[in-house]
Amino acid sequence: MERVTVEDVPSWSYRGLELFMLVPMILSVLFGLGILVVGLMSLGSSPTGTAAGAGAGTAASATGAETGGTGFLALAGGIAIVWLLAIVIGLLSIVGIPLCLYLDAKKVADQDLDWEPEPVLYLILGFFVSGIAVLHYLYKRHEYVIDWVGSETWWYAALVGAAVGIVAVAGSVVNPLTLGIALIALPLFVIGIYKDSVYVRLNSDWRPNPVNHFLIALLSTILVIPGVFYFGYFAYKRHNAIGIV
């Protein structure tokens, strides 16, 4: 029995599960946008000057207070936006994840594969441990059903995301608002790694599981320094397998 491709198992429910897996990336972008928008609005509404005759020390203190207040408001705005969307997505996922797991598992089970997922089991798991169920299911699916990515575009997206993220994190020492840019760049890097893992599997002897690398890229990048080491590892392995440019 041989593995099949996504063309052999056309499934909108599979793409739906991928979308649910990428929810943290959507929240990251909205969190970053919330920080930038609220921060810029706060800066725009702050006083443009100080009263005549105010001392230089007073002006400096006011500027510091305004910067701290702007950072706090920006963070609060970003958190509020993320929480609101998370509530909406959470409600949708209560039904969406179990349904997508059941439908796709049923379709995959009909194929001549070494893996025969049990649709009812995944339906139940989707209700009670949805996140773990989606990750486990997609991990196994990638092992037996070959996905398709036709170009190296996602690799370059990962490079851009890594570069912008590193610069933005470094810039946050001067201005905390640049953390918003880093959060917007995060999905470029993580999704880029996920999709490029599919491309590498198709075109080399190295067979990274995309779900593994999605999780490692996400968790290590959140911790910043481990993300740098992980990216170096992935670039090294990719260079040996297929090249990096």
N, C-alpha and C positions, 0 to 999 in steps of 0.2 A: 504494500500500500504506500502510495506516494503523497506528499503534500500537494495541496492545490493552491490556486491563486485567488485573489479577490474577484477576478473575472469569473471564476467558477462558482463563487459563492457571493453573488451580488446581494448586498444587505444594507438598507438604510439604518437598521437598528445597530449595526456595527459602528457606523459613523456617529450615531447618536451616543453610543457608549464612549467613543473617543472624545466627543464634545463634553460629556459629563466629566471625564478625566481631566479635561483642560480648564475646568471651572476655576481652579486657583489662579490660572494665568489671566482669566478675564477679571477676577477680583483684583489682581495685582495692578493691571492697567487702570482700573477705575480708582483704586486707592491712590495710585500715582497722580492721576488726573485731578482727583479731589484735593490732594496736597498742593498741587501747582495752582489750581484755580482759586481755592480759598486763600492761599498764601499771597497770590498776586492781587486779589481783591482787597486783602487786608493792607497790603503795601500801598495800594492806590488810595485807600481811604484814610491813611495816616497823615498827620500834619506835615506840610511841606517845609515848614521852617519853625523857628522858635521865636518867642517874643523878643522885641528889640531890647537890648541891654542884658539879656540872659548870658550868663557866663559860659565859657567853653566847657567847663566840667558838667554843668547842668545839661547842655546840649548833648554831650556824649552819653550821659546817663539816660536821657530820654531816648536816644537812638538805640541804646542797648535794650531798654525796656520794650521798645516797639518791635525790635527784631525777635526778642523772646516771645512777645505776644503773638506776632505773626506766625512763628513756628508752631506755637500751641494751637492756634486757630486752624492752621493748615492741617495739622495732624488730626484734630478733632473732626474737621470736614471730611477728610479722607476716610476715617473710620466710620463715620455716619453713612457715607455713600456705600461702602462695602457691606455694612450690616444690612442695609435696606435691600440691596441686591441679593445678598446671601439668603435672606428670608424668602424672597421670591423663588430663587433657584432651589432652595430646600424643599419648598412645597411642590414644585414641579418634579423634583427627583424622587419623591415618595412613590409616585406612580410610574414615572418615566424610566427609572433605572431597572426595576423588576421586569417591566414590560419588555424593554430592549434586551435584557439578558435572556428572557424566556424565548423571544422570537429568534434571536440570533443563535442561541444554543440549539434550538430545534432545527434550524437550517444547517448548521455545521454538523449536527449529529446524523443528518441524512447523507453526508458525504462518506466516501470510503477512506476513512482516516484511522490512525492508531488511537486517536483521542475521540471519545464519544461523550461530549458533555451532556449532563442530565438537565434538561430544561426546567423541570419542576424544582430541582434542588437549587439551581441558580435563581429561580424566581423567589424562593423563600429567603435565600441569602441576600438577595437584592433588597428585601424589605427590612432586614434586621442589621446587616453589616454591609451596606451598599458600597461604601468606598473600597473596602477590602475585596468585595465580590467583583467589582469592576476591574480592579487592578489584577487580580488573580486570573480572571477570565481572559482579559486582553493579553496578559503574559502568555497563557497557554495557547491562545488563538494565533499569536505571532509565531509560535513554535511550529505550527502545523499548516497555517494558511498564510501564504506569502502575500504581503501587501505590495503596493507599487508606488514608487516615487521616481519620476523620469529624468530628473536633472539634479545638479549640485546646488541649486538655488538656496535650499534650506541650510546648507553648510555655510554659505556666505551670510545668511541671516543670523546664524549662530555667532559668527565672527563679529558682525556689527553689534549684536546684543552684548557680547562679552566686552568689546572695546568701550561702548557707551556706558555700560554698567560700571566698569572699573573707574572711568573718568568721573562719573557722577558720584560714586561713593567717596572718591578722594575729594571731590569738590564740596561734599557735605561738611567737611571740616570748616570751610569758610562760610558756606550758606546751606543750612539744613534743607532748604527747598529743593536742592538738587537730588535729594533722595527720591523725590517724585519721579524724576527722569530715570533713576536707576530701576524703580519699580515698573516703569513703562518698558524699559529695555529687557527686563527679566524674561517675559514671554518669548521675545525674539530668540534669546539664547536657549531656553529650555525646549520650546517647540521645535526650534531649528535642530537641536541635538536629537530629539525624538524622530523627526522625519528623516534626518540624514542617516540615522541608524538603519532605517529601512533601505535607503539608497545603497549604503555600504554592504548590507546583506545581499542585495541583488547583484552587486558588481565586484565582489571580492570573496576571498576564502574566510575572512573574518565575519563572524555571524553574531554581532551584538544584538541582544534582545531589546527592542525599542522601549519597552516598558521599564526595564531595569535602568536604562540610561536616562529616561525621563525622570524617574524618582531620584536617582543619584544627582543629576544636574540640578533639580529643584531644591533638594535638601542641602546640598553642599553650597550652592550659590547663596542661599539665605544666610549661611554662616560666613559668607564672603571669602575668607582665606582658603578653606577647603575647596571652594568653587574654583579658585585659581589653579590649585593642584589637580583637580579633576579635569579641568579643561586641558591642561598640559598632557595628562594621561590620554584623553580621548584624541587629541591632535596627534600624539605620538603613534597611537595604534592606527589611526586613520592614515597617517603618512606611510606607515609600513604596508598597509593593505591596499591603498588606492591613491595616495598622494593628498596634499592639502591645498594645492592651487591648480 
